[in-house]
């Protein structure tokens, strides 16, 4: 996600950025200069390394899919199951002829 940032710089610096980097590339240029100083390199490297581990990614995907199955399981009386049950009750009333518009 990107955030908008307003900064104040000398007009000569802005003109140089505009001439050298280009009008639509200034934000990306500044971010590439600042990022190494404000983002934890070890954390970024760790996330990159984790994403390369195919077995770990497969395990994470299986876990996520299993969790989604639990959420939609009506026999567990989950919120989703309750909503489906109530919606079903409402639909049976409209089918009996009490449909007002």
LUMDOPA-368905 format. One record per residue: x, y, z of N, C-alpha, C in turn; residue in three letters. Coordinates in nm, 2 decimals. Atoms other than C-alpha are relative to their C-alpha. Layout:
<node><n_east>X</n_east><n_north>Y</n_north><n_up>Z</n_up><ca_east>X</ca_east><ca_north>Y</ca_north><ca_up>Z</ca_up><c_east>X</c_east><c_north>Y</c_north><c_up>Z</c_up><donu>ALA</donu></node>
...
END
This chain:
<node><n_east>0.08</n_east><n_north>-0.12</n_north><n_up>0.00</n_up><ca_east>0.00</ca_east><ca_north>0.00</ca_north><ca_up>0.00</ca_up><c_east>0.09</c_east><c_north>0.12</c_north><c_up>0.00</c_up><donu>UNK</donu></node>
<node><n_east>-0.08</n_east><n_north>-0.12</n_north><n_up>0.00</n_up><ca_east>0.13</ca_east><ca_north>0.34</ca_north><ca_up>-0.08</ca_up><c_east>-0.07</c_east><c_north>0.11</c_north><c_up>0.08</c_up><donu>UNK</donu></node>
<node><n_east>0.04</n_east><n_north>-0.12</n_north><n_up>-0.07</n_up><ca_east>0.10</ca_east><ca_north>0.66</ca_north><ca_up>0.12</ca_up><c_east>0.05</c_east><c_north>0.12</c_north><c_up>-0.07</c_up><donu>UNK</donu></node>
<node><n_east>-0.05</n_east><n_north>-0.12</n_north><n_up>0.06</n_up><ca_east>0.12</ca_east><ca_north>1.01</ca_north><ca_up>-0.01</ca_up><c_east>0.08</c_east><c_north>0.08</c_north><c_up>0.11</c_up><donu>UNK</donu></node>
<node><n_east>-0.08</n_east><n_north>-0.08</n_north><n_up>-0.09</n_up><ca_east>0.39</ca_east><ca_north>1.23</ca_north><ca_up>0.14</ca_up><c_east>0.04</c_east><c_north>0.13</c_north><c_up>-0.06</c_up><donu>UNK</donu></node>
<node><n_east>-0.04</n_east><n_north>-0.13</n_north><n_up>0.05</n_up><ca_east>0.45</ca_east><ca_north>1.60</ca_north><ca_up>0.10</ca_up><c_east>0.13</c_east><c_north>0.05</c_north><c_up>0.06</c_up><donu>UNK</donu></node>
<node><n_east>-0.12</n_east><n_north>-0.05</n_north><n_up>-0.06</n_up><ca_east>0.80</ca_east><ca_north>1.73</ca_north><ca_up>0.14</ca_up><c_east>0.03</c_east><c_north>0.13</c_north><c_up>-0.07</c_up><donu>UNK</donu></node>
<node><n_east>-0.04</n_east><n_north>-0.14</n_north><n_up>0.05</n_up><ca_east>0.96</ca_east><ca_north>2.07</ca_north><ca_up>0.09</ca_up><c_east>0.15</c_east><c_north>-0.01</c_north><c_up>-0.03</c_up><donu>UNK</donu></node>
<node><n_east>-0.14</n_east><n_north>0.00</n_north><n_up>0.04</n_up><ca_east>1.29</ca_east><ca_north>2.09</ca_north><ca_up>-0.10</ca_up><c_east>0.02</c_east><c_north>0.13</c_north><c_up>-0.08</c_up><donu>UNK</donu></node>
<node><n_east>-0.04</n_east><n_north>-0.12</n_north><n_up>0.07</n_up><ca_east>1.48</ca_east><ca_north>2.38</ca_north><ca_up>-0.26</ca_up><c_east>-0.04</c_east><c_north>-0.02</c_north><c_up>-0.15</c_up><donu>UNK</donu></node>
<node><n_east>0.04</n_east><n_north>0.01</n_north><n_up>0.14</n_up><ca_east>1.36</ca_east><ca_north>2.46</ca_north><ca_up>-0.61</ca_up><c_east>0.11</c_east><c_north>-0.05</c_north><c_up>-0.10</c_up><donu>UNK</donu></node>
<node><n_east>-0.11</n_east><n_north>0.05</n_north><n_up>0.08</n_up><ca_east>1.70</ca_east><ca_north>2.39</ca_north><ca_up>-0.76</ca_up><c_east>0.01</c_east><c_north>-0.15</c_north><c_up>0.01</c_up><donu>UNK</donu></node>
<node><n_east>0.00</n_east><n_north>0.14</n_north><n_up>-0.01</n_up><ca_east>1.69</ca_east><ca_north>2.04</ca_north><ca_up>-0.62</ca_up><c_east>-0.11</c_east><c_north>-0.06</c_north><c_up>-0.07</c_up><donu>UNK</donu></node>
<node><n_east>0.11</n_east><n_north>0.05</n_north><n_up>0.08</n_up><ca_east>1.35</ca_east><ca_north>1.99</ca_north><ca_up>-0.76</ca_up><c_east>0.02</c_east><c_north>0.00</c_north><c_up>-0.15</c_up><donu>UNK</donu></node>
<node><n_east>-0.03</n_east><n_north>-0.01</n_north><n_up>0.15</n_up><ca_east>1.45</ca_east><ca_north>2.11</ca_north><ca_up>-1.10</ca_up><c_east>0.10</c_east><c_north>-0.10</c_north><c_up>-0.04</c_up><donu>UNK</donu></node>
<node><n_east>-0.10</n_east><n_north>0.10</n_north><n_up>0.03</n_up><ca_east>1.75</ca_east><ca_north>1.88</ca_north><ca_up>-1.09</ca_up><c_east>-0.07</c_east><c_north>-0.14</c_north><c_up>0.00</c_up><donu>UNK</donu></node>
<node><n_east>0.08</n_east><n_north>0.13</n_north><n_up>0.00</n_up><ca_east>1.52</ca_east><ca_north>1.58</ca_north><ca_up>-1.00</ca_up><c_east>-0.08</c_east><c_north>-0.01</c_north><c_up>-0.12</c_up><donu>UNK</donu></node>
<node><n_east>0.09</n_east><n_north>0.00</n_north><n_up>0.12</n_up><ca_east>1.28</ca_east><ca_north>1.68</ca_north><ca_up>-1.27</ca_up><c_east>0.08</c_east><c_north>-0.03</c_north><c_up>-0.13</c_up><donu>UNK</donu></node>
<node><n_east>-0.08</n_east><n_north>0.02</n_north><n_up>0.12</n_up><ca_east>1.56</ca_east><ca_north>1.70</ca_north><ca_up>-1.53</ca_up><c_east>0.07</c_east><c_north>-0.13</c_north><c_up>-0.01</c_up><donu>UNK</donu></node>
<node><n_east>-0.08</n_east><n_north>0.12</n_north><n_up>0.00</n_up><ca_east>1.77</ca_east><ca_north>1.40</ca_north><ca_up>-1.43</ca_up><c_east>-0.09</c_east><c_north>-0.13</c_north><c_up>0.01</c_up><donu>UNK</donu></node>
<node><n_east>0.08</n_east><n_north>0.12</n_north><n_up>-0.03</n_up><ca_east>1.51</ca_east><ca_north>1.15</ca_north><ca_up>-1.29</ca_up><c_east>-0.12</c_east><c_north>0.00</c_north><c_up>-0.09</c_up><donu>UNK</donu></node>
<node><n_east>0.13</n_east><n_north>0.00</n_north><n_up>0.08</n_up><ca_east>1.20</ca_east><ca_north>1.26</ca_north><ca_up>-1.48</ca_up><c_east>-0.12</c_east><c_north>0.03</c_north><c_up>0.09</c_up><donu>UNK</donu></node>
<node><n_east>0.11</n_east><n_north>-0.05</n_north><n_up>-0.08</n_up><ca_east>0.87</ca_east><ca_north>1.40</ca_north><ca_up>-1.36</ca_up><c_east>-0.07</c_east><c_north>-0.12</c_north><c_up>0.07</c_up><donu>UNK</donu></node>
<node><n_east>0.08</n_east><n_north>0.12</n_north><n_up>-0.06</n_up><ca_east>0.69</ca_east><ca_north>1.06</ca_north><ca_up>-1.30</ca_up><c_east>0.09</c_east><c_north>-0.10</c_north><c_up>0.07</c_up><donu>UNK</donu></node>
<node><n_east>-0.08</n_east><n_north>0.09</n_north><n_up>-0.06</n_up><ca_east>0.99</ca_east><ca_north>0.89</ca_north><ca_up>-1.15</ca_up><c_east>0.06</c_east><c_north>0.05</c_north><c_up>0.13</c_up><donu>UNK</donu></node>
<node><n_east>-0.06</n_east><n_north>-0.06</n_north><n_up>-0.12</n_up><ca_east>1.08</ca_east><ca_north>1.12</ca_north><ca_up>-0.86</ca_up><c_east>-0.03</c_east><c_north>-0.08</c_north><c_up>0.13</c_up><donu>UNK</donu></node>
<node><n_east>0.04</n_east><n_north>0.08</n_north><n_up>-0.12</n_up><ca_east>0.88</ca_east><ca_north>0.92</ca_north><ca_up>-0.59</ca_up><c_east>0.07</c_east><c_north>-0.13</c_north><c_up>0.01</c_up><donu>UNK</donu></node>
<node><n_east>-0.07</n_east><n_north>0.13</n_north><n_up>0.00</n_up><ca_east>1.03</ca_east><ca_north>0.59</ca_north><ca_up>-0.69</ca_up><c_east>0.15</c_east><c_north>0.02</c_north><c_up>0.03</c_up><donu>UNK</donu></node>
<node><n_east>-0.14</n_east><n_north>-0.03</n_north><n_up>-0.03</n_up><ca_east>1.38</ca_east><ca_north>0.74</ca_north><ca_up>-0.69</ca_up><c_east>0.03</c_east><c_north>0.03</c_north><c_up>0.14</c_up><donu>UNK</donu></node>
<node><n_east>-0.01</n_east><n_north>-0.03</n_north><n_up>-0.14</n_up><ca_east>1.34</ca_east><ca_north>0.89</ca_north><ca_up>-0.35</ca_up><c_east>-0.02</c_east><c_north>-0.12</c_north><c_up>0.09</c_up><donu>UNK</donu></node>
<node><n_east>0.03</n_east><n_north>0.12</n_north><n_up>-0.08</n_up><ca_east>1.19</ca_east><ca_north>0.57</ca_north><ca_up>-0.21</ca_up><c_east>0.12</c_east><c_north>-0.10</c_north><c_up>-0.01</c_up><donu>UNK</donu></node>
<node><n_east>-0.11</n_east><n_north>0.09</n_north><n_up>0.01</n_up><ca_east>1.48</ca_east><ca_north>0.36</ca_north><ca_up>-0.35</ca_up><c_east>0.12</c_east><c_north>0.05</c_north><c_up>0.08</c_up><donu>UNK</donu></node>
<node><n_east>-0.11</n_east><n_north>-0.05</n_north><n_up>-0.08</n_up><ca_east>1.73</ca_east><ca_north>0.59</ca_north><ca_up>-0.17</ca_up><c_east>-0.03</c_east><c_north>-0.01</c_north><c_up>0.15</c_up><donu>UNK</donu></node>
<node><n_east>0.04</n_east><n_north>0.00</n_north><n_up>-0.14</n_up><ca_east>1.54</ca_east><ca_north>0.60</ca_north><ca_up>0.16</ca_up><c_east>-0.02</c_east><c_north>-0.14</c_north><c_up>0.06</c_up><donu>UNK</donu></node>
<node><n_east>0.04</n_east><n_north>0.14</n_north><n_up>-0.04</n_up><ca_east>1.42</ca_east><ca_north>0.23</ca_north><ca_up>0.18</ca_up><c_east>0.11</c_east><c_north>-0.07</c_north><c_up>0.08</c_up><donu>UNK</donu></node>
<node><n_east>-0.10</n_east><n_north>0.07</n_north><n_up>-0.08</n_up><ca_east>1.76</ca_east><ca_north>0.08</ca_north><ca_up>0.29</ca_up><c_east>0.02</c_east><c_north>0.06</c_north><c_up>0.14</c_up><donu>UNK</donu></node>
<node><n_east>-0.03</n_east><n_north>-0.06</n_north><n_up>-0.13</n_up><ca_east>1.78</ca_east><ca_north>0.32</ca_north><ca_up>0.58</ca_up><c_east>-0.12</c_east><c_north>-0.01</c_north><c_up>0.10</c_up><donu>UNK</donu></node>
<node><n_east>0.11</n_east><n_north>0.00</n_north><n_up>-0.09</n_up><ca_east>1.43</ca_east><ca_north>0.27</ca_north><ca_up>0.72</ca_up><c_east>-0.07</c_east><c_north>-0.14</c_north><c_up>0.01</c_up><donu>UNK</donu></node>
<node><n_east>0.05</n_east><n_north>0.14</n_north><n_up>0.00</n_up><ca_east>1.34</ca_east><ca_north>-0.10</ca_north><ca_up>0.64</ca_up><c_east>0.10</c_east><c_north>-0.09</c_north><c_up>0.05</c_up><donu>UNK</donu></node>
<node><n_east>-0.09</n_east><n_north>0.09</n_north><n_up>-0.06</n_up><ca_east>1.49</ca_east><ca_north>-0.37</ca_north><ca_up>0.85</ca_up><c_east>0.04</c_east><c_north>-0.11</c_north><c_up>-0.11</c_up><donu>UNK</donu></node>
<node><n_east>-0.05</n_east><n_north>0.09</n_north><n_up>0.11</n_up><ca_east>1.71</ca_east><ca_north>-0.56</ca_north><ca_up>0.60</ca_up><c_east>-0.01</c_east><c_north>-0.15</c_north><c_up>0.04</c_up><donu>UNK</donu></node>
<node><n_east>0.00</n_east><n_north>0.14</n_north><n_up>-0.05</n_up><ca_east>1.72</ca_east><ca_north>-0.88</ca_north><ca_up>0.81</ca_up><c_east>-0.15</c_east><c_north>-0.05</c_north><c_up>-0.02</c_up><donu>UNK</donu></node>
<node><n_east>0.14</n_east><n_north>0.05</n_north><n_up>0.01</n_up><ca_east>1.34</ca_east><ca_north>-0.90</ca_north><ca_up>0.82</ca_up><c_east>-0.04</c_east><c_north>-0.02</c_north><c_up>-0.15</c_up><donu>UNK</donu></node>
<node><n_east>0.03</n_east><n_north>0.01</n_north><n_up>0.15</n_up><ca_east>1.31</ca_east><ca_north>-0.84</ca_north><ca_up>0.44</ca_up><c_east>0.06</c_east><c_north>-0.12</c_north><c_up>-0.06</c_up><donu>UNK</donu></node>
<node><n_east>-0.07</n_east><n_north>0.12</n_north><n_up>0.05</n_up><ca_east>1.57</ca_east><ca_north>-1.10</ca_north><ca_up>0.37</ca_up><c_east>-0.07</c_east><c_north>-0.13</c_north><c_up>0.05</c_up><donu>UNK</donu></node>
<node><n_east>0.07</n_east><n_north>0.12</n_north><n_up>-0.05</n_up><ca_east>1.39</ca_east><ca_north>-1.35</ca_north><ca_up>0.60</ca_up><c_east>-0.13</c_east><c_north>-0.03</c_north><c_up>-0.07</c_up><donu>UNK</donu></node>
<node><n_east>0.12</n_east><n_north>0.02</n_north><n_up>0.08</n_up><ca_east>1.06</ca_east><ca_north>-1.30</ca_north><ca_up>0.42</ca_up><c_east>0.03</c_east><c_north>-0.05</c_north><c_up>-0.14</c_up><donu>UNK</donu></node>
<node><n_east>-0.04</n_east><n_north>0.05</n_north><n_up>0.13</n_up><ca_east>1.23</ca_east><ca_north>-1.35</ca_north><ca_up>0.09</ca_up><c_east>0.04</c_east><c_north>-0.15</c_north><c_up>0.01</c_up><donu>UNK</donu></node>
<node><n_east>-0.04</n_east><n_north>0.14</n_north><n_up>-0.01</n_up><ca_east>1.39</ca_east><ca_north>-1.67</ca_north><ca_up>0.21</ca_up><c_east>-0.12</c_east><c_north>-0.09</c_north><c_up>0.03</c_up><donu>UNK</donu></node>
<node><n_east>0.12</n_east><n_north>0.08</n_north><n_up>-0.03</n_up><ca_east>1.06</ca_east><ca_north>-1.80</ca_north><ca_up>0.36</ca_up><c_east>-0.08</c_east><c_north>-0.02</c_north><c_up>-0.12</c_up><donu>UNK</donu></node>
<node><n_east>0.09</n_east><n_north>0.02</n_north><n_up>0.12</n_up><ca_east>0.88</ca_east><ca_north>-1.74</ca_north><ca_up>0.03</ca_up><c_east>0.06</c_east><c_north>-0.10</c_north><c_up>-0.10</c_up><donu>UNK</donu></node>
<node><n_east>-0.06</n_east><n_north>0.10</n_north><n_up>0.09</n_up><ca_east>1.13</ca_east><ca_north>-1.96</ca_north><ca_up>-0.15</ca_up><c_east>-0.01</c_east><c_north>-0.14</c_north><c_up>0.05</c_up><donu>UNK</donu></node>
<node><n_east>0.01</n_east><n_north>0.14</n_north><n_up>-0.06</n_up><ca_east>1.07</ca_east><ca_north>-2.26</ca_north><ca_up>0.08</ca_up><c_east>-0.14</c_east><c_north>-0.06</c_north><c_up>-0.05</c_up><donu>UNK</donu></node>
<node><n_east>0.13</n_east><n_north>0.06</n_north><n_up>0.05</n_up><ca_east>0.81</ca_east><ca_north>-2.46</ca_north><ca_up>-0.12</ca_up><c_east>-0.08</c_east><c_north>-0.08</c_north><c_up>0.10</c_up><donu>UNK</donu></node>
<node><n_east>0.07</n_east><n_north>0.08</n_north><n_up>-0.10</n_up><ca_east>0.73</ca_east><ca_north>-2.70</ca_north><ca_up>0.16</ca_up><c_east>-0.07</c_east><c_north>0.08</c_north><c_up>0.10</c_up><donu>UNK</donu></node>
<node><n_east>0.06</n_east><n_north>-0.09</n_north><n_up>-0.09</n_up><ca_east>0.66</ca_east><ca_north>-2.42</ca_north><ca_up>0.40</ca_up><c_east>-0.12</c_east><c_north>0.07</c_north><c_up>-0.06</c_up><donu>UNK</donu></node>
<node><n_east>0.11</n_east><n_north>-0.07</n_north><n_up>0.07</n_up><ca_east>0.44</ca_east><ca_north>-2.24</ca_north><ca_up>0.15</ca_up><c_east>-0.12</c_east><c_north>-0.10</c_north><c_up>-0.02</c_up><donu>UNK</donu></node>
<node><n_east>0.10</n_east><n_north>0.10</n_north><n_up>0.02</n_up><ca_east>0.25</ca_east><ca_north>-2.56</ca_north><ca_up>0.08</ca_up><c_east>-0.07</c_east><c_north>-0.03</c_north><c_up>0.14</c_up><donu>UNK</donu></node>
<node><n_east>0.06</n_east><n_north>0.03</n_north><n_up>-0.14</n_up><ca_east>0.20</ca_east><ca_north>-2.62</ca_north><ca_up>0.46</ca_up><c_east>-0.09</c_east><c_north>0.12</c_north><c_up>0.04</c_up><donu>UNK</donu></node>
<node><n_east>0.08</n_east><n_north>-0.12</n_north><n_up>-0.03</n_up><ca_east>0.08</ca_east><ca_north>-2.26</ca_north><ca_up>0.50</ca_up><c_east>-0.13</c_east><c_north>0.01</c_north><c_up>-0.08</c_up><donu>UNK</donu></node>
<node><n_east>0.12</n_east><n_north>0.00</n_north><n_up>0.09</n_up><ca_east>-0.17</ca_east><ca_north>-2.29</ca_north><ca_up>0.21</ca_up><c_east>-0.10</c_east><c_north>-0.11</c_north><c_up>0.06</c_up><donu>UNK</donu></node>
<node><n_east>0.08</n_east><n_north>0.11</n_north><n_up>-0.06</n_up><ca_east>-0.30</ca_east><ca_north>-2.62</ca_north><ca_up>0.36</ca_up><c_east>-0.07</c_east><c_north>0.05</c_north><c_up>0.13</c_up><donu>UNK</donu></node>
<node><n_east>0.05</n_east><n_north>-0.05</n_north><n_up>-0.13</n_up><ca_east>-0.34</ca_east><ca_north>-2.45</ca_north><ca_up>0.70</ca_up><c_east>-0.11</c_east><c_north>0.10</c_north><c_up>-0.03</c_up><donu>UNK</donu></node>
<node><n_east>0.10</n_east><n_north>-0.11</n_north><n_up>0.03</n_up><ca_east>-0.53</ca_east><ca_north>-2.15</ca_north><ca_up>0.55</ca_up><c_east>-0.13</c_east><c_north>-0.07</c_north><c_up>-0.06</c_up><donu>UNK</donu></node>
<node><n_east>0.12</n_east><n_north>0.07</n_north><n_up>0.05</n_up><ca_east>-0.76</ca_east><ca_north>-2.38</ca_north><ca_up>0.35</ca_up><c_east>-0.08</c_east><c_north>-0.07</c_north><c_up>0.11</c_up><donu>UNK</donu></node>
<node><n_east>0.06</n_east><n_north>0.07</n_north><n_up>-0.11</n_up><ca_east>-0.83</ca_east><ca_north>-2.58</ca_north><ca_up>0.66</ca_up><c_east>-0.08</c_east><c_north>0.09</c_north><c_up>0.09</c_up><donu>UNK</donu></node>
<node><n_east>0.06</n_east><n_north>-0.10</n_north><n_up>-0.09</n_up><ca_east>-0.91</ca_east><ca_north>-2.27</ca_north><ca_up>0.86</ca_up><c_east>-0.13</c_east><c_north>0.05</c_north><c_up>-0.07</c_up><donu>UNK</donu></node>
<node><n_east>0.12</n_east><n_north>-0.05</n_north><n_up>0.07</n_up><ca_east>-1.16</ca_east><ca_north>-2.15</ca_north><ca_up>0.59</ca_up><c_east>-0.11</c_east><c_north>-0.11</c_north><c_up>0.01</c_up><donu>UNK</donu></node>
<node><n_east>0.10</n_east><n_north>0.10</n_north><n_up>-0.02</n_up><ca_east>-1.33</ca_east><ca_north>-2.49</ca_north><ca_up>0.61</ca_up><c_east>-0.07</c_east><c_north>0.00</c_north><c_up>0.13</c_up><donu>UNK</donu></node>
<node><n_east>0.06</n_east><n_north>-0.01</n_north><n_up>-0.13</n_up><ca_east>-1.39</ca_east><ca_north>-2.45</ca_north><ca_up>0.98</ca_up><c_east>-0.09</c_east><c_north>0.12</c_north><c_up>0.01</c_up><donu>UNK</donu></node>
<node><n_east>0.09</n_east><n_north>-0.12</n_north><n_up>-0.01</n_up><ca_east>-1.54</ca_east><ca_north>-2.10</ca_north><ca_up>0.93</ca_up><c_east>-0.13</c_east><c_north>-0.03</c_north><c_up>-0.07</c_up><donu>UNK</donu></node>
<node><n_east>0.13</n_east><n_north>0.03</n_north><n_up>0.07</n_up><ca_east>-1.80</ca_east><ca_north>-2.23</ca_north><ca_up>0.68</ca_up><c_east>-0.07</c_east><c_north>-0.12</c_north><c_up>0.04</c_up><donu>UNK</donu></node>
<node><n_east>0.06</n_east><n_north>0.13</n_north><n_up>-0.04</n_up><ca_east>-1.88</ca_east><ca_north>-2.55</ca_north><ca_up>0.86</ca_up><c_east>-0.13</c_east><c_north>0.03</c_north><c_up>0.09</c_up><donu>UNK</donu></node>
<node><n_east>0.12</n_east><n_north>-0.03</n_north><n_up>-0.07</n_up><ca_east>-2.25</ca_east><ca_north>-2.51</ca_north><ca_up>0.96</ca_up><c_east>-0.02</c_east><c_north>-0.09</c_north><c_up>0.13</c_up><donu>UNK</donu></node>
<node><n_east>0.02</n_east><n_north>0.09</n_north><n_up>-0.11</n_up><ca_east>-2.24</ca_east><ca_north>-2.81</ca_north><ca_up>1.20</ca_up><c_east>0.07</c_east><c_north>0.05</c_north><c_up>0.13</c_up><donu>UNK</donu></node>
<node><n_east>-0.07</n_east><n_north>-0.06</n_north><n_up>-0.11</n_up><ca_east>-2.00</ca_east><ca_north>-2.61</ca_north><ca_up>1.42</ca_up><c_east>-0.08</c_east><c_north>0.13</c_north><c_up>0.06</c_up><donu>UNK</donu></node>
<node><n_east>0.08</n_east><n_north>-0.11</n_north><n_up>-0.04</n_up><ca_east>-2.27</ca_east><ca_north>-2.34</ca_north><ca_up>1.46</ca_up><c_east>0.08</c_east><c_north>0.13</c_north><c_up>-0.01</c_up><donu>UNK</donu></node>
<node><n_east>-0.08</n_east><n_north>-0.12</n_north><n_up>0.02</n_up><ca_east>-2.04</ca_east><ca_north>-2.07</ca_north><ca_up>1.32</ca_up><c_east>-0.09</c_east><c_north>0.11</c_north><c_up>-0.04</c_up><donu>UNK</donu></node>
<node><n_east>0.08</n_east><n_north>-0.12</n_north><n_up>0.04</n_up><ca_east>-2.15</ca_east><ca_north>-1.72</ca_north><ca_up>1.24</ca_up><c_east>-0.05</c_east><c_north>-0.02</c_north><c_up>-0.14</c_up><donu>UNK</donu></node>
<node><n_east>0.04</n_east><n_north>0.02</n_north><n_up>0.14</n_up><ca_east>-2.16</ca_east><ca_north>-1.81</ca_north><ca_up>0.87</ca_up><c_east>-0.11</c_east><c_north>-0.10</c_north><c_up>0.00</c_up><donu>UNK</donu></node>
<node><n_east>0.11</n_east><n_north>0.10</n_north><n_up>-0.01</n_up><ca_east>-2.37</ca_east><ca_north>-2.12</ca_north><ca_up>0.95</ca_up><c_east>-0.13</c_east><c_north>0.06</c_north><c_up>0.05</c_up><donu>UNK</donu></node>
<node><n_east>0.12</n_east><n_north>-0.07</n_north><n_up>-0.05</n_up><ca_east>-2.61</ca_east><ca_north>-1.91</ca_north><ca_up>1.16</ca_up><c_east>-0.06</c_east><c_north>0.09</c_north><c_up>-0.10</c_up><donu>UNK</donu></node>
<node><n_east>0.06</n_east><n_north>-0.09</n_north><n_up>0.10</n_up><ca_east>-2.65</ca_east><ca_north>-1.65</ca_north><ca_up>0.89</ca_up><c_east>-0.07</c_east><c_north>-0.08</c_north><c_up>-0.11</c_up><donu>UNK</donu></node>
<node><n_east>0.06</n_east><n_north>0.08</n_north><n_up>0.11</n_up><ca_east>-2.72</ca_east><ca_north>-1.92</ca_north><ca_up>0.63</ca_up><c_east>-0.13</c_east><c_north>-0.06</c_north><c_up>0.05</c_up><donu>UNK</donu></node>
<node><n_east>0.13</n_east><n_north>0.06</n_north><n_up>-0.05</n_up><ca_east>-2.98</ca_east><ca_north>-2.08</ca_north><ca_up>0.86</ca_up><c_east>-0.11</c_east><c_north>0.10</c_north><c_up>0.01</c_up><donu>UNK</donu></node>
<node><n_east>0.10</n_east><n_north>-0.11</n_north><n_up>-0.01</n_up><ca_east>-3.15</ca_east><ca_north>-1.75</ca_north><ca_up>0.93</ca_up><c_east>-0.05</c_east><c_north>0.04</c_north><c_up>-0.14</c_up><donu>UNK</donu></node>
<node><n_east>0.03</n_east><n_north>-0.04</n_north><n_up>0.13</n_up><ca_east>-3.14</ca_east><ca_north>-1.66</ca_north><ca_up>0.56</ca_up><c_east>-0.10</c_east><c_north>-0.10</c_north><c_up>-0.06</c_up><donu>UNK</donu></node>
<node><n_east>0.09</n_east><n_north>0.11</n_north><n_up>0.05</n_up><ca_east>-3.30</ca_east><ca_north>-2.00</ca_north><ca_up>0.48</ca_up><c_east>-0.14</c_east><c_north>0.02</c_north><c_up>0.06</c_up><donu>UNK</donu></node>
<node><n_east>0.13</n_east><n_north>-0.02</n_north><n_up>-0.07</n_up><ca_east>-3.58</ca_east><ca_north>-1.93</ca_north><ca_up>0.73</ca_up><c_east>-0.08</c_east><c_north>0.11</c_north><c_up>-0.07</c_up><donu>UNK</donu></node>
<node><n_east>0.07</n_east><n_north>-0.12</n_north><n_up>0.06</n_up><ca_east>-3.65</ca_east><ca_north>-1.59</ca_north><ca_up>0.57</ca_up><c_east>-0.04</c_east><c_north>-0.04</c_north><c_up>-0.14</c_up><donu>UNK</donu></node>
<node><n_east>0.04</n_east><n_north>0.04</n_north><n_up>0.14</n_up><ca_east>-3.66</ca_east><ca_north>-1.75</ca_north><ca_up>0.22</ca_up><c_east>-0.12</c_east><c_north>-0.09</c_north><c_up>0.00</c_up><donu>UNK</donu></node>
<node><n_east>0.12</n_east><n_north>0.08</n_north><n_up>0.00</n_up><ca_east>-3.92</ca_east><ca_north>-2.00</ca_north><ca_up>0.32</ca_up><c_east>-0.12</c_east><c_north>0.08</c_north><c_up>0.02</c_up><donu>UNK</donu></node>
<node><n_east>0.12</n_east><n_north>-0.09</n_north><n_up>-0.01</n_up><ca_east>-4.15</ca_east><ca_north>-1.72</ca_north><ca_up>0.43</ca_up><c_east>-0.04</c_east><c_north>0.07</c_north><c_up>-0.13</c_up><donu>UNK</donu></node>
<node><n_east>0.03</n_east><n_north>-0.07</n_north><n_up>0.13</n_up><ca_east>-4.12</ca_east><ca_north>-1.54</ca_north><ca_up>0.10</ca_up><c_east>-0.06</c_east><c_north>-0.10</c_north><c_up>-0.10</c_up><donu>UNK</donu></node>
<node><n_east>0.05</n_east><n_north>0.10</n_north><n_up>0.09</n_up><ca_east>-4.19</ca_east><ca_north>-1.87</ca_north><ca_up>-0.08</ca_up><c_east>-0.15</c_east><c_north>-0.03</c_north><c_up>0.02</c_up><donu>UNK</donu></node>
<node><n_east>0.14</n_east><n_north>0.04</n_north><n_up>-0.03</n_up><ca_east>-4.52</ca_east><ca_north>-1.92</ca_north><ca_up>0.10</ca_up><c_east>-0.10</c_east><c_north>0.11</c_north><c_up>-0.05</c_up><donu>UNK</donu></node>
<node><n_east>0.09</n_east><n_north>-0.09</n_north><n_up>0.05</n_up><ca_east>-4.67</ca_east><ca_north>-1.61</ca_north><ca_up>-0.05</ca_up><c_east>-0.01</c_east><c_north>0.13</c_north><c_up>0.07</c_up><donu>UNK</donu></node>
<node><n_east>0.00</n_east><n_north>-0.12</n_north><n_up>-0.07</n_up><ca_east>-4.60</ca_east><ca_north>-1.33</ca_north><ca_up>0.19</ca_up><c_east>0.10</c_east><c_north>0.10</c_north><c_up>-0.06</c_up><donu>UNK</donu></node>
<node><n_east>-0.10</n_east><n_north>-0.08</n_north><n_up>0.07</n_up><ca_east>-4.38</ca_east><ca_north>-1.15</ca_north><ca_up>-0.07</ca_up><c_east>-0.07</c_east><c_north>0.14</c_north><c_up>-0.03</c_up><donu>UNK</donu></node>
<node><n_east>0.05</n_east><n_north>-0.13</n_north><n_up>0.03</n_up><ca_east>-4.46</ca_east><ca_north>-0.78</ca_north><ca_up>-0.05</ca_up><c_east>0.10</c_east><c_north>0.09</c_north><c_up>-0.07</c_up><donu>UNK</donu></node>
<node><n_east>-0.09</n_east><n_north>-0.09</n_north><n_up>0.07</n_up><ca_east>-4.31</ca_east><ca_north>-0.52</ca_north><ca_up>-0.28</ca_up><c_east>-0.05</c_east><c_north>0.13</c_north><c_up>-0.01</c_up><donu>UNK</donu></node>
END
